[in-house]
């Protein structure tokens, strides 16, 4: 269950990103919105 979609959050609302193991990271890696979110978190 998720609390919010990627469309509803901004990187500055969080302190860290945790990417789970398994097949989910592959789906996340291919998502352009997730890629931008992680880049924003890194900066």
trRosetta pair geometry for C-beta under 8 A, 3 or more apart (Angstrom, degrees):
i j d omega theta_ij theta_ji phi_ij phi_ji
2 5 6.9 84 119 -77 142 50
4 8 4.3 -120 -175 84 108 122
4 9 5.1 115 110 -48 133 106
5 8 5.1 88 56 7 74 103
5 9 7.6 -169 88 -2 39 93
6 9 6.4 -71 -141 41 33 99
6 31 7.4 163 -16 148 171 137
6 33 4.6 111 134 129 140 128
6 34 6.1 -84 -112 -71 150 69
6 37 6.2 -105 -150 -45 105 146
7 33 7.3 -37 -68 -159 62 156
9 13 5.7 -118 -162 52 86 140
9 14 7.4 37 175 -29 125 115
9 37 7.5 46 95 -129 104 130
10 13 5.2 103 66 -11 75 105
10 40 7.6 -93 -176 138 67 152
11 14 6.4 -78 -164 42 43 100
11 37 5.7 167 -73 -160 96 65
11 40 3.6 -169 -16 116 156 113
11 41 4.6 -143 -150 -66 116 64
12 40 7.8 -80 -34 155 71 113
14 17 6.8 75 127 -67 143 70
14 41 6.8 -31 82 -112 114 111
16 41 7.7 82 -148 -170 24 129
17 37 7.6 132 -100 130 141 101
17 38 6.0 -131 80 -112 175 80
17 41 5.2 41 -24 166 123 174
19 24 7.8 -171 -177 109 76 102
19 25 5.3 77 161 -106 114 100
19 28 6.2 -157 -139 84 111 160
20 24 5.2 26 74 68 108 138
20 25 6.8 -150 76 -50 57 88
21 24 7.8 82 99 44 22 99
21 25 7.0 -28 -133 -18 26 122
22 25 7.2 137 70 2 54 87
23 26 5.7 -46 -171 28 61 116
23 27 7.0 57 139 -15 78 101
24 27 5.7 -58 -156 38 43 110
24 28 6.2 39 152 -18 74 107
25 28 5.4 -56 -143 41 37 113
25 29 5.9 43 157 -28 70 105
26 29 5.7 -49 -143 31 29 115
26 30 6.7 21 159 -13 60 108
27 30 6.2 -65 -153 38 29 106
27 31 6.7 32 151 -30 63 109
28 31 5.7 -59 -152 25 35 115
28 34 4.8 -138 -168 160 76 164
29 34 7.5 -81 -71 97 15 130
29 35 7.5 63 -161 -76 40 94
31 34 4.0 65 85 12 111 112
31 35 6.7 -179 92 -15 57 83
32 35 5.4 -50 -147 33 34 116
32 36 6.5 32 156 -17 65 103
33 36 5.9 -54 -150 37 32 109
33 37 6.3 37 150 -23 64 106
34 37 5.4 -51 -146 35 33 116
34 38 6.4 32 156 -17 66 104
35 38 6.1 -58 -151 37 28 107
35 39 6.5 28 151 -17 63 108
36 39 5.5 -54 -147 38 34 113
36 40 6.2 36 153 -20 67 105
37 40 5.7 -56 -149 36 29 112
37 41 6.4 32 150 -21 63 105
38 41 5.5 -49 -147 34 34 115
38 42 6.4 37 152 -23 64 104
39 42 5.6 -55 -150 33 32 113
39 43 6.7 18 156 -11 65 106
40 43 6.1 -61 -148 39 31 102
